Amino acid sequence: MGTTSLTARAFGQNDNPVQVLQQALWLVAPVLILVLGCALIAVPLLLPLMGGSADIQSGAREYLLIRLCAAPAVLGQYVLTGWFIGLGRTRIPLIVLTVANLLNAVLDYFFVFHLHMTSDGVALGSVMADYSGLAVALWFAHRQGLITLGKMPSLTLLKPMLRINRHLFIRTLLLLGVFAFFTAQGARQGELVLAANAMLISLLMLISNALDGFAHAAETLTGQSLGRKQSDDVLRTIRLTGINMLLMALLLTLAFALSGSYLFRLLTDNPDLLPVLNKYRWFLFFLPLMGMPSFWLDGIFIGAQATAQMRNAMILSVLLVFIPLWLAGQSQTLNLGNSGLWFAFYAFMLARAFFMGGTFLTLLKRPQNFM
């Protein structure tokens, strides 16, 4: 996301965007060391806190350790995807992700159903697909002008990227923490609730991908318009991406409502799980509308390089909304169980947009402040 922001701004100012990509790729190595170090320490400490049976914990540990082998490829793909989006070349990430995901699906099927592997086979298939996706992305980057990494950039050149990524790192860490906490609380309520929540969250990922196309457009066009110092283009971008995202969210809500339990039967044939999914189906139906405002504003704020405000909104949403509402829902007075967890999650998504509202209004009234 930080690479997208800086690339779009450089492209709008007619600067050399290849230099942004080179700087971002140089940062992969130190970030990789940080990620692997934290993960190897955190996995044995955090897995027991997540709950679940011994078999689930063993499978999760095996999956994570194999999956970590793909960290260099994933970080490289993030950088390249951000760069392509900042340039407005969104077809390239589509090709890269399509190749990687199709290969992932084929390899998962082969390892699990033919070699009789379990979660280790799924992880291995994902690792191989990630490196294949990185190779495809690097080939496209070469065609767009990336010849070499060049020499290590100075700290002065890296400072804007480090600042933006620091804010985004804290913001995203908190977001992932909410998802991890959500999963852990579901696990404490039994394996069926855990499975139902995991399936609904997977559908949230589908929703976010459907809406993120417009969020990525907002990132690119907002950044490029601010780089060109075109206030009217900024406002046009905000208006059009907002309208399109709202229409898409309404369409997704309608599609989920009409599909009803048929959608769940497509995803699982477990007779014990289907009633649990149907019990919580209403939370799925309105997920697109609950998530749309924060997804939209994330895109605009990344383009405007207002990443500190994104971070602050996330901190406030977690500390003042999500945790207090979850605690209230689990109290003896309400005792809402898994429904209380979902209500807290709904409020968390809306709160993110609410806490970004002040900066958004400033951008609407005075776009020049962000130029």
Residue, then its C-alpha position, 0 to 999 in steps of 0.5 A: m500500500g505504501t508503494t502504491s501511494l508513492t508510485a501514484r504520486a511520482f507518476g502524477q508529478n512525472d517523476n521516475p516511478v522505477q526508483v520507487l520500485q527499487q527502493a521498495l524492493w531494497l526494503v524487502a530484506p530487512v522487513l523479511i528478517l523482522v517478519l520471520g523473527c517475529a513469526l518464529i517467536a510468536v507461533p509457539l507462544l500464540l497458538p496455545l492461546m488460540g484454543g482448539s483441539a490438539d489436532i487443530q493446533s498441530g495442523a496449524r503449527e505445521y501449516l504456518l511453519i511451511r507457509l513462512c518459507a514463502a515470505p520472500a515471495v509474498l513480500g516481493q509480490y506485495v511490492l510489485t503489486g503496489w507498484f503496478i497499481g500505483l501506475g494504473r496497470t491493474r491488469i498485471p496484478l490480475i494476471v499474476l494473481t490468477v496464475a498464482n491462484l490457479l497453480n495453488a488450486v491445482l497443487d493443493y488438489f494434487f498434494v492432498f488427493h493424490l499424495h494424501m498430504t493434509s495441511d502440509g500439502v496445502a501449505l506447500g502448494s501455496v509456497m510454490a504458487d507464491y514463488s511462481g507469482l513472483a517470477v511472473a511479476l518480475w517479468f512484467a516489471h522488467r518490461q515496464g522498465l526495471i532493469t536492476l535494483g541499483k545501489m542501496p538507496s540512502l536513508t533520506l530517499l527511504k524516509p518517506m517510504l519508511r514513514i508511510n509503511r510504519h503507519l500502515f504496519i501498525r494499522t495492518l497489525l491491529l487489523l490482523g490482531v482483530f481477525a486473530f482474536f475473532t478466530a480465537q474466540g470462535a475456537r473457544q466456542g467449539e469446532l463448529v462455531l470455529a468452522a462457521n466463523a472461518m467460512l464467513i470470514s473467507l466470504l468476507m475476503l471475497i467481499s473485500n476483493a470485490l470492493d477493493g478494485f474500486a479502493h485500488a482505483a481510489e488509491t491510484l487516481t487520488g495519488q496521481s491527481l494530488g501529484r498533478k495538483q488537480s483538485d477537481d480530479v480528486l473530488r471526481t475520484i472520490r465521488l465515482t469510486g464511492i458510488n461504484m463501491l456502494l452499488m457493488a456492496l448493495l449487489l453483493t448483499l442482494a446476491f447473498a440474501l437471494s442465495g440463502s442456504y444454497l451458498f453454504r451447501l456449495l461450500t460444505d456438505n457437513p450436516d452438523l456445520l450447515p445449521v450453524l452457518n444458517k444461524y449466523r447467515w444474517f451477519l454474512f448478508f450485511l457484511p458488504l455494506m458494513g465493510m464498504p465505507s472503511f474499504w473506500l476510505d482506506g483507498i482514498f487515504i492511501g492515495a492521499q498519503a494520510t496513513a497516520q490518520m488511518r493508523n489512528a482510526m484503527i487504534l481508536s476502533v480497536l480500543l474504544v469500540f471492538i474490545p468494549l463491545w465484545l466484553a459487553g456482549q460476553s457479560q452475564t447480563l447480555n451473554l450474546g456468545n458468537s452473535g456478540l462477537w459478530f456485533a462487535f466486529y460490525a461496529f469495529m468496521l463502521a467505527r474505522a470509517f467514523f474515525m476517518g471522517g474528520t480527515f476525509l472532510t478536510l480532503l473534500k474541502r481543501p484537497q490542496n492540504f494534501m498536495 
